[in-house]
Amino acid sequence: MKRLAYLALAAVMFFAFSSSLGAQRLKTKGQAWLDAHTDPAAINVAGNWYEHDWGTIALIQAKDSREVTGSGDGWDINGVVSGNKVYLLFSAHGEVMYSAILTAVSNSDLNGSYEHGLMKEEGKGKRMDMTR
């Protein structure tokens, strides 16, 4: 009976540890995904945005900065502006769940797409249109 308890405890610890490693890898890959977009920021996306499926999304971008932080629909948001595009990661409890690539089509419109995990190809995924 004792042996079974030790095996059960070992299995729980293994799955908890491997899940934590998976989340950490996605977070690390997420940062690398953001870091790969290096053009100077051509736009500033600071402000409150609205997206039909996500509701209000608040983004913060300091003047002359490429880095973006924010929140919306229960997610923590980290991102980067590269040229006229915005690359966003949506996370909860430190785990990246979604990513989005949006292009500024005007001062008050960002259009693009998002998907679960990291976007592999721009234009793939579910449509995302944000207005300010």
N, CA, C and O atoms as CSV, one atom per row, in Angstrom:
chain,resi,resn,atom,element,x,y,z
A,1,MET,N,N,0.820,-1.192,0.000
A,1,MET,CA,C,0.000,0.000,0.000
A,1,MET,C,C,0.869,1.264,0.000
A,1,MET,O,O,0.574,2.236,-0.695
A,2,LYS,N,N,1.954,1.228,0.800
A,2,LYS,CA,C,2.862,2.357,0.873
A,2,LYS,C,C,3.514,2.611,-0.488
A,2,LYS,O,O,3.689,3.753,-0.915
A,3,ARG,N,N,3.862,1.520,-1.144
A,3,ARG,CA,C,4.509,1.635,-2.455
A,3,ARG,C,C,3.569,2.299,-3.459
A,3,ARG,O,O,4.013,3.134,-4.247
A,4,LEU,N,N,2.310,1.956,-3.449
A,4,LEU,CA,C,1.308,2.548,-4.337
A,4,LEU,C,C,1.164,4.046,-4.065
A,4,LEU,O,O,1.027,4.837,-4.998
A,5,ALA,N,N,1.195,4.426,-2.814
A,5,ALA,CA,C,1.103,5.841,-2.452
A,5,ALA,C,C,2.307,6.609,-2.987
A,5,ALA,O,O,2.155,7.718,-3.498
A,6,TYR,N,N,3.522,6.021,-2.874
A,6,TYR,CA,C,4.720,6.670,-3.395
A,6,TYR,C,C,4.661,6.801,-4.917
A,6,TYR,O,O,5.063,7.826,-5.468
A,7,LEU,N,N,4.165,5.775,-5.591
A,7,LEU,CA,C,4.032,5.832,-7.046
A,7,LEU,C,C,3.034,6.908,-7.462
A,7,LEU,O,O,3.267,7.641,-8.423
A,8,ALA,N,N,1.928,6.997,-6.738
A,8,ALA,CA,C,0.928,8.024,-7.043
A,8,ALA,C,C,1.513,9.415,-6.831
A,8,ALA,O,O,1.305,10.301,-7.660
A,9,LEU,N,N,2.234,9.619,-5.746
A,9,LEU,CA,C,2.861,10.906,-5.473
A,9,LEU,C,C,3.889,11.247,-6.554
A,9,LEU,O,O,3.960,12.389,-7.008
A,10,ALA,N,N,4.676,10.266,-6.961
A,10,ALA,CA,C,5.672,10.487,-8.012
A,10,ALA,C,C,4.991,10.882,-9.322
A,10,ALA,O,O,5.473,11.770,-10.025
A,11,ALA,N,N,3.883,10.234,-9.654
A,11,ALA,CA,C,3.163,10.556,-10.889
A,11,ALA,C,C,2.612,11.976,-10.842
A,11,ALA,O,O,2.711,12.710,-11.825
A,12,VAL,N,N,2.036,12.368,-9.715
A,12,VAL,CA,C,1.502,13.730,-9.573
A,12,VAL,C,C,2.621,14.753,-9.721
A,12,VAL,O,O,2.455,15.757,-10.414
A,13,MET,N,N,3.756,14.506,-9.077
A,13,MET,CA,C,4.883,15.437,-9.161
A,13,MET,C,C,5.422,15.511,-10.583
A,13,MET,O,O,5.781,16.591,-11.051
A,14,PHE,N,N,5.483,14.381,-11.273
A,14,PHE,CA,C,5.963,14.367,-12.650
A,14,PHE,C,C,5.075,15.230,-13.538
A,14,PHE,O,O,5.580,16.061,-14.293
A,15,PHE,N,N,3.757,15.044,-13.458
A,15,PHE,CA,C,2.844,15.799,-14.311
A,15,PHE,C,C,2.847,17.282,-13.949
A,15,PHE,O,O,2.762,18.127,-14.839
A,16,ALA,N,N,2.941,17.610,-12.686
A,16,ALA,CA,C,2.993,19.020,-12.271
A,16,ALA,C,C,4.271,19.666,-12.798
A,16,ALA,O,O,4.238,20.790,-13.301
A,17,PHE,N,N,5.391,18.964,-12.686
A,17,PHE,CA,C,6.671,19.492,-13.141
A,17,PHE,C,C,6.702,19.617,-14.658
A,17,PHE,O,O,7.164,20.632,-15.179
A,18,SER,N,N,6.222,18.608,-15.375
A,18,SER,CA,C,6.253,18.658,-16.840
A,18,SER,C,C,5.305,19.727,-17.367
A,18,SER,O,O,5.606,20.368,-18.373
A,19,SER,N,N,4.171,19.933,-16.713
A,19,SER,CA,C,3.249,20.994,-17.110
A,19,SER,C,C,3.901,22.352,-16.918
A,19,SER,O,O,3.764,23.234,-17.765
A,20,SER,N,N,4.605,22.522,-15.815
A,20,SER,CA,C,5.312,23.772,-15.531
A,20,SER,C,C,6.395,24.020,-16.576
A,20,SER,O,O,6.566,25.149,-17.034
A,21,LEU,N,N,7.124,22.975,-16.955
A,21,LEU,CA,C,8.153,23.117,-17.984
A,21,LEU,C,C,7.545,23.487,-19.323
A,21,LEU,O,O,8.110,24.308,-20.045
A,22,GLY,N,N,6.402,22.898,-19.674
A,22,GLY,CA,C,5.730,23.219,-20.927
A,22,GLY,C,C,5.309,24.675,-20.965
A,22,GLY,O,O,5.478,25.342,-21.986
A,23,ALA,N,N,4.761,25.178,-19.864
A,23,ALA,CA,C,4.352,26.575,-19.781
A,23,ALA,C,C,5.572,27.482,-19.893
A,23,ALA,O,O,5.526,28.511,-20.567
A,24,GLN,N,N,6.667,27.096,-19.229
A,24,GLN,CA,C,7.884,27.900,-19.283
A,24,GLN,C,C,8.447,27.927,-20.700
A,24,GLN,O,O,8.900,28.974,-21.163
A,25,ARG,N,N,8.424,26.788,-21.394
A,25,ARG,CA,C,8.922,26.751,-22.768
A,25,ARG,C,C,8.092,27.657,-23.660
A,25,ARG,O,O,8.644,28.380,-24.489
A,26,LEU,N,N,6.768,27.631,-23.503
A,26,LEU,CA,C,5.908,28.473,-24.325
A,26,LEU,C,C,6.162,29.940,-24.009
A,26,LEU,O,O,6.166,30.773,-24.916
A,27,LYS,N,N,6.377,30.272,-22.729
A,27,LYS,CA,C,6.675,31.648,-22.343
A,27,LYS,C,C,7.997,32.083,-22.970
A,27,LYS,O,O,8.097,33.188,-23.503
A,28,THR,N,N,9.009,31.224,-22.910
A,28,THR,CA,C,10.311,31.527,-23.503
A,28,THR,C,C,10.182,31.666,-25.011
A,28,THR,O,O,10.739,32.595,-25.596
A,29,LYS,N,N,9.452,30.754,-25.648
A,29,LYS,CA,C,9.236,30.838,-27.095
A,29,LYS,C,C,8.432,32.083,-27.442
A,29,LYS,O,O,8.662,32.713,-28.475
A,30,GLY,N,N,7.490,32.433,-26.576
A,30,GLY,CA,C,6.692,33.635,-26.797
A,30,GLY,C,C,7.565,34.884,-26.800
A,30,GLY,O,O,7.399,35.753,-27.655
A,31,GLN,N,N,8.488,34.980,-25.856
A,31,GLN,CA,C,9.389,36.128,-25.815
A,31,GLN,C,C,10.281,36.141,-27.043
A,31,GLN,O,O,10.535,37.204,-27.610
A,32,ALA,N,N,10.760,34.979,-27.463
A,32,ALA,CA,C,11.581,34.900,-28.676
A,32,ALA,C,C,10.768,35.320,-29.904
A,32,ALA,O,O,11.290,35.977,-30.804
A,33,TRP,N,N,9.480,34.934,-29.933
A,33,TRP,CA,C,8.586,35.313,-31.036
A,33,TRP,C,C,8.457,36.832,-31.081
A,33,TRP,O,O,8.523,37.423,-32.159
A,34,LEU,N,N,8.273,37.473,-29.924
A,34,LEU,CA,C,8.183,38.938,-29.891
A,34,LEU,C,C,9.512,39.565,-30.301
A,34,LEU,O,O,9.533,40.518,-31.081
A,35,ASP,N,N,10.616,39.040,-29.784
A,35,ASP,CA,C,11.939,39.602,-30.053
A,35,ASP,C,C,12.336,39.511,-31.525
A,35,ASP,O,O,13.202,40.260,-31.975
A,36,ALA,N,N,11.723,38.614,-32.271
A,36,ALA,CA,C,12.062,38.444,-33.693
A,36,ALA,C,C,11.560,39.604,-34.556
A,36,ALA,O,O,11.979,39.748,-35.704
A,37,HIS,N,N,10.670,40.425,-34.012
A,37,HIS,CA,C,10.092,41.548,-34.762
A,37,HIS,C,C,10.762,42.825,-34.286
A,37,HIS,O,O,10.441,43.347,-33.218
A,38,THR,N,N,11.704,43.328,-35.097
A,38,THR,CA,C,12.640,44.340,-34.613
A,38,THR,C,C,12.535,45.712,-35.271
A,38,THR,O,O,13.326,46.597,-34.945
A,39,ASP,N,N,11.592,45.921,-36.182
A,39,ASP,CA,C,11.484,47.232,-36.819
A,39,ASP,C,C,11.120,48.290,-35.785
A,39,ASP,O,O,10.434,47.989,-34.808
A,40,PRO,N,N,11.571,49.527,-35.989
A,40,PRO,CA,C,11.156,50.600,-35.086
A,40,PRO,C,C,9.632,50.771,-35.145
A,40,PRO,O,O,9.011,50.541,-36.183
A,41,ALA,N,N,9.057,51.170,-34.042
A,41,ALA,CA,C,7.606,51.370,-33.979
A,41,ALA,C,C,7.207,52.561,-34.846
A,41,ALA,O,O,7.742,53.659,-34.693
A,42,ALA,N,N,6.268,52.334,-35.748
A,42,ALA,CA,C,5.738,53.402,-36.596
A,42,ALA,C,C,4.381,53.891,-36.081
A,42,ALA,O,O,3.837,54.865,-36.600
A,43,ILE,N,N,3.836,53.219,-35.066
A,43,ILE,CA,C,2.528,53.572,-34.513
A,43,ILE,C,C,2.587,53.493,-32.994
A,43,ILE,O,O,3.483,52.873,-32.420
A,44,ASN,N,N,1.613,54.134,-32.358
A,44,ASN,CA,C,1.451,53.999,-30.923
A,44,ASN,C,C,0.042,53.474,-30.687
A,44,ASN,O,O,-0.934,54.078,-31.134
A,45,VAL,N,N,-0.061,52.357,-29.990
A,45,VAL,CA,C,-1.358,51.695,-29.791
A,45,VAL,C,C,-1.926,51.894,-28.392
A,45,VAL,O,O,-2.886,51.225,-28.011
A,46,ALA,N,N,-1.337,52.812,-27.624
A,46,ALA,CA,C,-1.819,53.046,-26.259
A,46,ALA,C,C,-3.281,53.486,-26.287
A,46,ALA,O,O,-3.683,54.329,-27.090
A,47,GLY,N,N,-4.063,52.891,-25.388
A,47,GLY,CA,C,-5.462,53.284,-25.276
A,47,GLY,C,C,-6.364,52.079,-25.113
A,47,GLY,O,O,-5.908,50.939,-25.024
A,48,ASN,N,N,-7.650,52.359,-25.075
A,48,ASN,CA,C,-8.659,51.303,-24.962
A,48,ASN,C,C,-9.162,50.940,-26.346
A,48,ASN,O,O,-9.546,51.804,-27.134
A,49,TRP,N,N,-9.152,49.661,-26.621
A,49,TRP,CA,C,-9.581,49.116,-27.901
A,49,TRP,C,C,-10.768,48.205,-27.658
A,49,TRP,O,O,-10.934,47.671,-26.561
A,50,TYR,N,N,-11.594,48.026,-28.680
A,50,TYR,CA,C,-12.735,47.125,-28.572
A,50,TYR,C,C,-12.641,46.090,-29.682
A,50,TYR,O,O,-12.369,46.415,-30.838
A,51,GLU,N,N,-12.871,44.846,-29.309
A,51,GLU,CA,C,-12.913,43.742,-30.271
A,51,GLU,C,C,-14.141,42.919,-29.935
A,51,GLU,O,O,-14.383,42.601,-28.771
A,52,HIS,N,N,-14.913,42.576,-30.949
A,52,HIS,CA,C,-16.208,41.911,-30.765
A,52,HIS,C,C,-16.142,40.705,-29.843
A,52,HIS,O,O,-16.950,40.597,-28.920
A,53,ASP,N,N,-15.204,39.800,-30.066
A,53,ASP,CA,C,-15.111,38.571,-29.267
A,53,ASP,C,C,-14.379,38.764,-27.939
A,53,ASP,O,O,-14.610,38.008,-26.996
A,54,TRP,N,N,-13.507,39.759,-27.854
A,54,TRP,CA,C,-12.653,39.942,-26.684
A,54,TRP,C,C,-13.128,41.063,-25.759
A,54,TRP,O,O,-12.684,41.142,-24.614
A,55,GLY,N,N,-14.017,41.925,-26.233
A,55,GLY,CA,C,-14.463,43.060,-25.427
A,55,GLY,C,C,-13.427,44.165,-25.430
A,55,GLY,O,O,-12.720,44.359,-26.419
A,56,THR,N,N,-13.334,44.897,-24.311
A,56,THR,CA,C,-12.396,46.012,-24.203
A,56,THR,C,C,-11.002,45.489,-23.861
A,56,THR,O,O,-10.823,44.686,-22.945
A,57,ILE,N,N,-10.033,45.963,-24.617
A,57,ILE,CA,C,-8.633,45.608,-24.409
A,57,ILE,C,C,-7.877,46.908,-24.169
A,57,ILE,O,O,-7.861,47.791,-25.027
A,58,ALA,N,N,-7.258,47.023,-23.013
A,58,ALA,CA,C,-6.476,48.212,-22.664
A,58,ALA,C,C,-5.007,47.941,-22.940
A,58,ALA,O,O,-4.424,47.003,-22.396
A,59,LEU,N,N,-4.409,48.778,-23.798
A,59,LEU,CA,C,-2.996,48.626,-24.135
A,59,LEU,C,C,-2.217,49.842,-23.661
A,59,LEU,O,O,-2.697,50.973,-23.736
A,60,ILE,N,N,-1.010,49.592,-23.171
A,60,ILE,CA,C,-0.113,50.645,-22.702
A,60,ILE,C,C,1.162,50.558,-23.529
A,60,ILE,O,O,1.793,49.505,-23.614
A,61,GLN,N,N,1.527,51.677,-24.133
A,61,GLN,CA,C,2.781,51.773,-24.886
A,61,GLN,C,C,3.360,53.150,-24.606
A,61,GLN,O,O,2.770,54.159,-24.993
A,62,ALA,N,N,4.484,53.207,-23.953
A,62,ALA,CA,C,5.128,54.485,-23.654
A,62,ALA,C,C,5.571,55.157,-24.949
A,62,ALA,O,O,5.869,54.492,-25.940
A,63,LYS,N,N,5.608,56.476,-24.920
A,63,LYS,CA,C,6.046,57.237,-26.095
A,63,LYS,C,C,7.446,56.781,-26.506
A,63,LYS,O,O,8.327,56.610,-25.664
A,64,ASP,N,N,7.632,56.589,-27.796
A,64,ASP,CA,C,8.910,56.166,-28.381
A,64,ASP,C,C,9.356,54.768,-27.951
A,64,ASP,O,O,10.533,54.429,-28.071
A,65,SER,N,N,8.432,53.964,-27.456
A,65,SER,CA,C,8.754,52.591,-27.057
A,65,SER,C,C,8.104,51.606,-28.022
A,65,SER,O,O,7.085,51.910,-28.642
A,66,ARG,N,N,8.693,50.446,-28.138
A,66,ARG,CA,C,8.110,49.378,-28.948
A,66,ARG,C,C,7.304,48.420,-28.082
A,66,ARG,O,O,6.418,47.730,-28.585
A,67,GLU,N,N,7.603,48.367,-26.774
A,67,GLU,CA,C,6.974,47.404,-25.872
A,67,GLU,C,C,5.535,47.811,-25.551
A,67,GLU,O,O,5.219,48.988,-25.381
A,68,VAL,N,N,4.675,46.789,-25.475
A,68,VAL,CA,C,3.260,46.979,-25.171
A,68,VAL,C,C,2.895,46.046,-24.023
A,68,VAL,O,O,3.308,44.887,-24.007
A,69,THR,N,N,2.130,46.544,-23.075
A,69,THR,CA,C,1.541,45.719,-22.024
A,69,THR,C,C,0.067,46.067,-21.963
A,69,THR,O,O,-0.367,47.063,-22.542
A,70,GLY,N,N,-0.701,45.251,-21.265
A,70,GLY,CA,C,-2.109,45.571,-21.133
A,70,GLY,C,C,-2.897,44.431,-20.548
A,70,GLY,O,O,-2.344,43.482,-19.992
A,71,SER,N,N,-4.213,44.546,-20.685
A,71,SER,CA,C,-5.105,43.509,-20.187
A,71,SER,C,C,-6.415,43.580,-20.959
A,71,SER,O,O,-6.764,44.606,-21.543
A,72,GLY,N,N,-7.117,42.476,-20.944
A,72,GLY,CA,C,-8.414,42.419,-21.597
A,72,GLY,C,C,-8.981,41.028,-21.561
A,72,GLY,O,O,-8.261,40.050,-21.758
A,73,ASP,N,N,-10.266,40.933,-21.310
A,73,ASP,CA,C,-10.996,39.671,-21.289
A,73,ASP,C,C,-10.370,38.667,-20.324
A,73,ASP,O,O,-10.405,37.459,-20.558
A,74,GLY,N,N,-9.793,39.188,-19.230
A,74,GLY,CA,C,-9.187,38.314,-18.226
A,74,GLY,C,C,-7.754,37.908,-18.526
A,74,GLY,O,O,-7.177,37.124,-17.772
A,75,TRP,N,N,-7.167,38.407,-19.586
A,75,TRP,CA,C,-5.810,38.041,-19.986
A,75,TRP,C,C,-4.831,39.149,-19.655
A,75,TRP,O,O,-5.183,40.329,-19.676
A,76,ASP,N,N,-3.602,38.768,-19.349
A,76,ASP,CA,C,-2.489,39.706,-19.285
A,76,ASP,C,C,-1.920,39.757,-20.693
A,76,ASP,O,O,-1.809,38.729,-21.360
A,77,ILE,N,N,-1.559,40.948,-21.144
A,77,ILE,CA,C,-1.085,41.108,-22.522
A,77,ILE,C,C,0.314,41.692,-22.516
A,77,ILE,O,O,0.589,42.671,-21.823
A,78,ASN,N,N,1.196,41.082,-23.296
A,78,ASN,CA,C,2.542,41.594,-23.558
A,78,ASN,C,C,2.722,41.584,-25.058
A,78,ASN,O,O,2.223,40.698,-25.751
A,79,GLY,N,N,3.437,42.576,-25.553
A,79,GLY,CA,C,3.620,42.610,-26.988
A,79,GLY,C,C,4.696,43.573,-27.410
A,79,GLY,O,O,5.439,44.122,-26.596
A,80,VAL,N,N,4.755,43.758,-28.707
A,80,VAL,CA,C,5.728,44.658,-29.304
A,80,VAL,C,C,5.117,45.239,-30.577
A,80,VAL,O,O,4.361,44.576,-31.287
A,81,VAL,N,N,5.467,46.501,-30.843
A,81,VAL,CA,C,5.099,47.143,-32.101
A,81,VAL,C,C,6.330,47.104,-32.987
A,81,VAL,O,O,7.422,47.488,-32.569
A,82,SER,N,N,6.147,46.640,-34.206
A,82,SER,CA,C,7.231,46.569,-35.179
A,82,SER,C,C,6.684,47.141,-36.485
A,82,SER,O,O,5.836,46.527,-37.133
A,83,GLY,N,N,7.177,48.323,-36.865
A,83,GLY,CA,C,6.618,49.001,-38.027
A,83,GLY,C,C,5.187,49.396,-37.725
A,83,GLY,O,O,4.915,50.036,-36.709
A,84,ASN,N,N,4.261,49.013,-38.612
A,84,ASN,CA,C,2.842,49.310,-38.375
A,84,ASN,C,C,2.074,48.063,-37.922
A,84,ASN,O,O,0.852,47.991,-38.056
A,85,LYS,N,N,2.806,47.091,-37.389
A,85,LYS,CA,C,2.189,45.856,-36.892
A,85,LYS,C,C,2.363,45.734,-35.383
A,85,LYS,O,O,3.332,46.217,-34.798
A,86,VAL,N,N,1.375,45.061,-34.775
A,86,VAL,CA,C,1.407,44.807,-33.341
A,86,VAL,C,C,1.395,43.296,-33.142
A,86,VAL,O,O,0.555,42.599,-33.711
A,87,TYR,N,N,2.311,42.797,-32.350
A,87,TYR,CA,C,2.426,41.380,-32.023
A,87,TYR,C,C,2.087,41.237,-30.543
A,87,TYR,O,O,2.776,41.801,-29.692
A,88,LEU,N,N,1.036,40.490,-30.232
A,88,LEU,CA,C,0.553,40.389,-28.858
A,88,LEU,C,C,0.524,38.949,-28.372
A,88,LEU,O,O,0.226,38.023,-29.127
A,89,LEU,N,N,0.844,38.782,-27.076
A,89,LEU,CA,C,0.711,37.499,-26.390
A,89,LEU,C,C,-0.323,37.673,-25.279
A,89,LEU,O,O,-0.248,38.624,-24.500
A,90,PHE,N,N,-1.278,36.765,-25.207
A,90,PHE,CA,C,-2.311,36.777,-24.184
A,90,PHE,C,C,-2.010,35.639,-23.209
A,90,PHE,O,O,-1.963,34.478,-23.614
A,91,SER,N,N,-1.806,35.961,-21.923
A,91,SER,CA,C,-1.420,34.958,-20.941
A,91,SER,C,C,-2.310,35.004,-19.711
A,91,SER,O,O,-2.984,35.994,-19.431
A,92,ALA,N,N,-2.284,33.904,-18.997
A,92,ALA,CA,C,-2.946,33.798,-17.696
A,92,ALA,C,C,-2.024,33.008,-16.782
A,92,ALA,O,O,-1.546,31.936,-17.153
A,93,HIS,N,N,-1.775,33.530,-15.599
A,93,HIS,CA,C,-0.920,32.873,-14.606
A,93,HIS,C,C,0.450,32.524,-15.197
A,93,HIS,O,O,1.018,31.477,-14.888
A,94,GLY,N,N,0.977,33.417,-16.055
A,94,GLY,CA,C,2.294,33.221,-16.634
A,94,GLY,C,C,2.352,32.273,-17.815
A,94,GLY,O,O,3.428,32.038,-18.362
A,95,GLU,N,N,1.216,31.724,-18.218
A,95,GLU,CA,C,1.192,30.791,-19.345
A,95,GLU,C,C,0.589,31.454,-20.573
A,95,GLU,O,O,-0.547,31.927,-20.530
A,96,VAL,N,N,1.344,31.493,-21.672
A,96,VAL,CA,C,0.860,32.076,-22.918
A,96,VAL,C,C,-0.206,31.163,-23.509
A,96,VAL,O,O,0.018,29.970,-23.712
A,97,MET,N,N,-1.371,31.747,-23.781
A,97,MET,CA,C,-2.475,30.958,-24.332
A,97,MET,C,C,-2.781,31.312,-25.789
A,97,MET,O,O,-3.107,30.428,-26.580
A,98,TYR,N,N,-2.679,32.594,-26.151
A,98,TYR,CA,C,-2.996,33.054,-27.505
A,98,TYR,C,C,-1.950,34.054,-27.964
A,98,TYR,O,O,-1.242,34.659,-27.159
A,99,SER,N,N,-1.872,34.211,-29.278
A,99,SER,CA,C,-1.036,35.245,-29.865
A,99,SER,C,C,-1.823,35.896,-30.997
A,99,SER,O,O,-2.726,35.293,-31.576
A,100,ALA,N,N,-1.461,37.135,-31.296
A,100,ALA,CA,C,-2.157,37.873,-32.355
A,100,ALA,C,C,-1.161,38.721,-33.122
A,100,ALA,O,O,-0.172,39.208,-32.574
A,101,ILE,N,N,-1.449,38.885,-34.404
A,101,ILE,CA,C,-0.706,39.812,-35.251
A,101,ILE,C,C,-1.746,40.742,-35.866
A,101,ILE,O,O,-2.670,40.300,-36.548
A,102,LEU,N,N,-1.576,42.039,-35.610
A,102,LEU,CA,C,-2.520,43.041,-36.087
A,102,LEU,C,C,-1.767,44.120,-36.861
A,102,LEU,O,O,-0.645,44.480,-36.504
A,103,THR,N,N,-2.389,44.632,-37.919
A,103,THR,CA,C,-1.803,45.696,-38.720
A,103,THR,C,C,-2.656,46.942,-38.582
A,103,THR,O,O,-3.883,46.868,-38.642
A,104,ALA,N,N,-2.010,48.095,-38.396
A,104,ALA,CA,C,-2.739,49.361,-38.319
A,104,ALA,C,C,-3.212,49.742,-39.720
A,104,ALA,O,O,-2.407,49.913,-40.635
A,105,VAL,N,N,-4.530,49.871,-39.871
A,105,VAL,CA,C,-5.086,50.324,-41.147
A,105,VAL,C,C,-5.497,51.790,-41.053
A,105,VAL,O,O,-5.755,52.441,-42.065
A,106,SER,N,N,-5.556,52.298,-39.824
A,106,SER,CA,C,-5.784,53.722,-39.557
A,106,SER,C,C,-5.364,53.961,-38.113
A,106,SER,O,O,-4.926,53.035,-37.431
A,107,ASN,N,N,-5.495,55.191,-37.646
A,107,ASN,CA,C,-5.137,55.519,-36.273
A,107,ASN,C,C,-6.050,54.825,-35.265
A,107,ASN,O,O,-5.691,54.670,-34.097
A,108,SER,N,N,-7.229,54.410,-35.721
A,108,SER,CA,C,-8.196,53.816,-34.794
A,108,SER,C,C,-8.632,52.402,-35.176
A,108,SER,O,O,-9.612,51.896,-34.628
A,109,ASP,N,N,-7.929,51.760,-36.097
A,109,ASP,CA,C,-8.285,50.400,-36.520
A,109,ASP,C,C,-7.053,49.520,-36.638
A,109,ASP,O,O,-6.080,49.870,-37.304
A,110,LEU,N,N,-7.115,48.360,-35.972
A,110,LEU,CA,C,-6.096,47.322,-36.095
A,110,LEU,C,C,-6.797,46.067,-36.598
A,110,LEU,O,O,-7.773,45.622,-35.995
A,111,ASN,N,N,-6.317,45.502,-37.677
A,111,ASN,CA,C,-6.926,44.299,-38.243
A,111,ASN,C,C,-5.879,43.197,-38.366
A,111,ASN,O,O,-4.717,43.455,-38.683
A,112,GLY,N,N,-6.310,41.975,-38.110
A,112,GLY,CA,C,-5.406,40.844,-38.242
A,112,GLY,C,C,-6.065,39.571,-37.786
A,112,GLY,O,O,-7.241,39.333,-38.064
A,113,SER,N,N,-5.298,38.737,-37.074
A,113,SER,CA,C,-5.837,37.452,-36.630
A,113,SER,C,C,-5.115,36.993,-35.375
A,113,SER,O,O,-4.057,37.508,-35.012
A,114,TYR,N,N,-5.728,35.997,-34.716
A,114,TYR,CA,C,-5.139,35.400,-33.522
A,114,TYR,C,C,-5.344,33.907,-33.580
A,114,TYR,O,O,-6.175,33.404,-34.337
A,115,GLU,N,N,-4.570,33.199,-32.765
A,115,GLU,CA,C,-4.752,31.752,-32.657
A,115,GLU,C,C,-4.235,31.268,-31.314
A,115,GLU,O,O,-3.493,31.967,-30.624
A,116,HIS,N,N,-4.635,30.081,-30.967
A,116,HIS,CA,C,-4.183,29.446,-29.723
A,116,HIS,C,C,-2.706,29.138,-29.865
A,116,HIS,O,O,-2.277,28.629,-30.900
A,117,GLY,N,N,-1.920,29.439,-28.838
A,117,GLY,CA,C,-0.474,29.237,-28.909
A,117,GLY,C,C,0.171,30.347,-29.706
A,117,GLY,O,O,-0.356,31.458,-29.758
A,118,LEU,N,N,1.301,30.069,-30.326
A,118,LEU,CA,C,2.015,31.071,-31.106
A,118,LEU,C,C,1.644,30.983,-32.575
A,118,LEU,O,O,1.598,29.894,-33.148
A,119,MET,N,N,1.379,32.130,-33.184
A,119,MET,CA,C,1.033,32.169,-34.611
A,119,MET,C,C,2.241,31.736,-35.430
A,119,MET,O,O,3.351,32.237,-35.252
A,120,LYS,N,N,2.001,30.820,-36.303
A,120,LYS,CA,C,3.073,30.326,-37.154
A,120,LYS,C,C,3.137,31.097,-38.464
A,120,LYS,O,O,4.206,31.256,-39.054
A,121,GLU,N,N,1.968,31.576,-38.916
A,121,GLU,CA,C,1.925,32.266,-40.188
A,121,GLU,C,C,0.899,33.388,-40.114
A,121,GLU,O,O,-0.250,33.176,-39.726
A,122,GLU,N,N,1.333,34.576,-40.492
A,122,GLU,CA,C,0.441,35.730,-40.469
A,122,GLU,C,C,-0.749,35.500,-41.395
A,122,GLU,O,O,-0.603,34.936,-42.480
A,123,GLY,N,N,-1.912,35.936,-40.964
A,123,GLY,CA,C,-3.115,35.792,-41.768
A,123,GLY,C,C,-3.862,34.495,-41.518
A,123,GLY,O,O,-4.996,34.331,-41.967
A,124,LYS,N,N,-3.236,33.579,-40.808
A,124,LYS,CA,C,-3.917,32.338,-40.431
A,124,LYS,C,C,-4.542,32.555,-39.066
A,124,LYS,O,O,-4.150,33.474,-38.347
A,125,GLY,N,N,-5.482,31.748,-38.707
A,125,GLY,CA,C,-6.126,31.902,-37.408
A,125,GLY,C,C,-7.466,32.594,-37.543
A,125,GLY,O,O,-7.979,32.780,-38.647
A,126,LYS,N,N,-8.025,32.972,-36.404
A,126,LYS,CA,C,-9.337,33.609,-36.360
A,126,LYS,C,C,-9.190,35.122,-36.509
A,126,LYS,O,O,-8.274,35.727,-35.953
A,127,ARG,N,N,-10.096,35.711,-37.257
A,127,ARG,CA,C,-10.081,37.153,-37.530
A,127,ARG,C,C,-10.188,37.959,-36.234
A,127,ARG,O,O,-10.940,37.603,-35.327
A,128,MET,N,N,-9.422,39.049,-36.163
A,128,MET,CA,C,-9.457,39.953,-35.017
A,128,MET,C,C,-9.396,41.384,-35.530
A,128,MET,O,O,-8.415,41.778,-36.162
A,129,ASP,N,N,-10.432,42.161,-35.265
A,129,ASP,CA,C,-10.490,43.567,-35.686
A,129,ASP,C,C,-10.745,44.427,-34.457
A,129,ASP,O,O,-11.767,44.280,-33.786
A,130,MET,N,N,-9.814,45.319,-34.169
A,130,MET,CA,C,-9.919,46.168,-32.977
A,130,MET,C,C,-10.118,47.616,-33.397
A,130,MET,O,O,-9.482,48.091,-34.338
A,131,THR,N,N,-11.008,48.316,-32.690
A,131,THR,CA,C,-11.223,49.738,-32.934
A,131,THR,C,C,-11.017,50.507,-31.643
A,131,THR,O,O,-11.266,50.003,-30.548
A,132,ARG,N,N,-10.558,51.736,-31.796
A,132,ARG,CA,C,-10.286,52.592,-30.643
A,132,ARG,C,C,-11.294,53.703,-30.626
A,132,ARG,O,O,-11.260,54.554,-29.736
